[in-house]
Amino acid sequence: MFLSPLELYPDEAQYWLWSRSLAFGYFSKPPLVAWIIAASTALGRDTEPFVRLASPLLHAAAALAIGRAGLRMQGGWAGAAAGALYSLSPGVALSAFVVSTDAPLLLSVSLALWAYVWLQQAVGRERLSAAAALGAALGLAMLAKYAALFAVAGVLLHAAISPQARRAWSPATAGVAIVAFLLLIGPNLAWNLGHGFATVAHTASNADWAGRRFQIVPVLTFLAAQFGVFGPIPFALLLGAGIWLAARRRLTAQDQLLLCFVLPPLLAIAGQAFVSRANANWAAAAYPAASVLVGGWLARWRARRLAAVTLGSQALIAVAIAIGLAAPAVADKAGAANSLKRLRGWRATTQAITQRADLEGLNAPADGGLTAVAVDDRFLFNEAAYYGRGYFGRAGPPLTMWVRGAAPQNQAELTAPLTAAQGRRVLAVSLEGRNTAAMSADFASASDRQINQMSLDLKHWRSITSFIGAGFAPKPRPAR
């Protein structure tokens, strides 16, 4: 992490920007990731390694919680295998390098799984402590990402199918769990209520059910991607052994408990892929329990050779990922340059913008310099805000967002829209020149168009088109 030259991914830059203005919610995500970045950068600096610092630590803590859950369920061998499976999975190897909502989500879900196993085994007043821990972990997970609802579904599903699970609950334990859960998520619920449930609406919009397709190929693509998230052998074991044991009715009570946490995210996101689209990491909440499940099977079968091959292959993949991230030139030679292109060139892109802004300030007409810099893409806005953090609004004009629709579609459009008051003389910038014509139409005059290109690697380039816009007067936007 401290050795890699790779820059922040646009979403990472967005989370850093949120961390400069702490709140109980944001347009597209709950607030926990911003709070974490605020803490890690307070310990160090606003450089990339400190923005990302918490991710490997959170995953390490998740592995410990997963190991404890496996230990409680099936002993030390199973717990160690579960923690190792999780730590060495390709998805975690990648996620530990970047700062995202997945790391705090997976830690929280892992803690919730451990607390739930504890609740099932506890007796007497100890159950109240376990219920409180479960409710708090689920609440913390909701502050990380709303995919935490899959873990809530796991608890409810297990209670529905298992009389033993229901016996662990009483009015007191249920009440304690619910109160702990609500205490954690209450501030975010209040924030959403005060902001028109913006995060919830964005999450629903991201699902894109309006563009439903009902196709099987995206489902197969999603399932194939899970071999790359959990690992080729572990996911094959999860599918193959799970189907075989279920068909022969050899699933133990512990298997059933864990499957209640594994199946909801996998089935729900597969269904989402069938209806519209799905990213590979959307089912990440399945893998803490899946690690315990597969680790437990390896221990139960005493399959030491299979365990060695499984963990060895996972380790090789994790090492390859680490080398590619630390030395991107190696990844380029291996044909992975396209996967890294969004982690490159943003510093140079921002520098091209600020250099032109400075030049236009020096060459300004007698009535003043630039009143704003306006960009047309949220990725570009987030990256420019991060890599231009010492410039925009300080040494230079403020950074704003040109709003293309009738209503804000992202955090940048919501919090930093270009206004008529700021639009007297603007440096307008379009990523890849996609909206140059539409942006120009919103100004009384547009002049001095310029194109800059930045090399990302030997095969990929990024371009921006900029011009000077005078007299911002946006055309009416049709309602969507």
Sequence and secondary structure as in RCSB ss.txt:
>XXXX:A:sequence
MFLSPLELYPDEAQYWLWSRSLAFGYFSKPPLVAWIIAASTALGRDTEPFVRLASPLLHAAAALAIGRAGLRMQG
GWAGAAAGALYSLSPGVALSAFVVSTDAPLLLSVSLALWAYVWLQQAVGRERLSAAAALGAALGLAMLAKYAALF
AVAGVLLHAAISPQARRAWSPATAGVAIVAFLLLIGPNLAWNLGHGFATVAHTASNADWAGRRFQIVPVLTFLAA
QFGVFGPIPFALLLGAGIWLAARRRLTAQDQLLLCFVLPPLLAIAGQAFVSRANANWAAAAYPAASVLVGGWLAR
WRARRLAAVTLGSQALIAVAIAIGLAAPAVADKAGAANSLKRLRGWRATTQAITQRADLEGLNAPADGGLTAVAV
DDRFLFNEAAYYGRGYFGRAGPPLTMWVRGAAPQNQAELTAPLTAAQGRRVLAVSLEGRNTAAMSADFASASDRQ
INQMSLDLKHWRSITSFIGAGFAPKPRPAR
>XXXX:A:secstr
  S      HHHHHHHHHHTS  S  SSS SHHHHHHHHHHHHS SSHHHHHTHHHHHHHHHHHHHHHHHHHHH 
HHHHHHHHHHHHHSHHHHHHTTS  SHHHHHHHHHHHHHHHHHHHH  TTHHHHHHHHHHHHHHHHHHH GGGHH
HHHHHHHHHHH HHHHHT  HHHHHHHHHHHHHHHHHHHHHHHHTTTHHHHHHHHHHTGGG    SHHHHHHHHH
HHHHH HHHHHHHHHHHHHHHHTT   HHHHHHHHHHHHHHHHHHHHHHHS   GGGGGGGHHHHHHHHHHHHHH
TT HHHHHHHHHHHHHHHHHHHHHHH HHHHHHTT HHHHGGGSSHHHHHHHHHHHHHHHHHT  TT S SEEEE
S HHHHHHHHHHTTTTBTTTB  EEE   SSS  SHHHHHSB  GGG SEEEEEEETTTTHHHHHHTEEEEEEEE
EEEEE SSS EEEEEEEEEEEE        
